[in-house]
Each structure stands twice: as C-alpha cells, then as structure tokens.
Amino acid sequence: MLKLIIAGLFFTALASLAAGLYFLLRDQQDSTRLLTSLKFRIVICVLLVVVIVYGFWSGNLTNQSPWGQIHS
C-alpha cells in the first residue's frame, strides 16, 4: 500500500510539472497559475519525501541494493 502512495505522489508531481510547463508556455504574463502549480508541486514533493522516510523508518521499505547489505 505504501508503494502505491509513493507512486501516486510521484506521478502527481510529474503531472504538476507538466502543467507548470504548459502554463509557462501558454499563459499570459499576469497569470498566477504557474506559481500555484509550483506551490502544489513543492507540497507534493515534501509529502513524497516524508512518506519515503516513514517507509524506511517503519521497515515497510528496505534497501535491496547489494552494497547496502554489507555489514562491517
């Protein structure tokens, strides 16, 4: 379930990025939709980082890389 939330937040951030590009290219100079898109993307990315940190802290996400398994 946690991986689905992470994927959803990631794709939402990508959609906001695409919307920001569209607003940058098509909107008039006095429009605030680009700034609103940026604010939304920042909030989504902060939530994404918080969910990932929570996933590692709770043990729901683990490091599967070979170099992460080496213990001294």
Residue pairs with C-beta under 8 A, 6 or more apart in sequence:
2 51
2 54
2 55
2 60
2 61
3 61
5 51
6 48
6 51
6 52
6 55
9 44
9 47
9 48
9 51
10 48
12 44
13 41
13 44
13 45
13 48
16 37
16 40
16 41
16 44
17 41
19 37
20 34
20 37
20 38
20 41
23 31
23 33
23 34
23 37
24 34
27 33
27 34
52 61
55 61
56 62
56 63
63 69
